[in-house]
């Protein structure tokens, strides 16, 4: 049996001053407004999107929990 392969996906933040993508293993990726990031994730992994409105505060608002498979494929035109 083969180990699952990570999948390459992308996320674009057009709405919030800063979105923090939090992965199941605890690592985080910051995506500032009007930018995008490519990332590797496990198929079926749940990624939480946390908005930060005030960079001087640690307050985070959960915007969405999304499966890795539901993000756009990296290199594809954004929807």
N, C-alpha and C positions, 0 to 999 in steps of 0.2 A: 504494500500500500504506500502511495506517495503522500508526502506531507503537503498540505495546501500551500498554494503559491499566493504571495501577496499580490494585490491588484493595484494598478496605478490610476489614481482618480484626481479630480480637481474640484476646487470650490472657489467661487467668486463672491465677494462681499460687496454688494451695492447699497445696502440699507443702513448699516450700523457703523458708528465711529470705529469700533474694533470688535471683531468676533474672535473668540478663543475656541478652537476646535479641541475638545478633550477626548482622548482615545481611551479604550478600555484598559490599556496597560499604564495609564496615568500620564503619558506625555501629552504635551499641548503644542499647538501651532497657532501663532497670532496672525490674523488676516485683517489688515487695516482696510478702511472704507475705500471702495473703487479699486481694489487690487484683488488678485487671485493667487492661489497657491496650489501646487501639485503635491500629492502625498501618496504614500503607500499604506495600504490597510489590508487586513485579512477579510476575505469574503464573509459576509454575515456579521462583521463587527459593528457594534453600535457606536456612533460618534455623536457626542453632544456639542451643540453649537450654543455658546454662551456669549451674550452681548455685554460689552462694557461701555457705558455712556460717559463715564468720568474716569480718565486715566489716573487721576490722583487717588482714586478710591479702589478698594478691592471688590466692590459690589459687582456681582455678575447676575445676569438674568438669563435663565434657560429659555432659548428661543425655539429650539427644536432638537429632538433626538432622531437621528437618521441612520439607516443602515449604510455601510460602505458601498454596497451594490447600487444604492439609489443616487449616488453622486455621478456627475458626468465623467466619462472616461477622459484621462489626461490626453491633451493634444487634440481633442475634439472641439468643434465650435461650441461655445457656451450657449445654453438655451435662453 
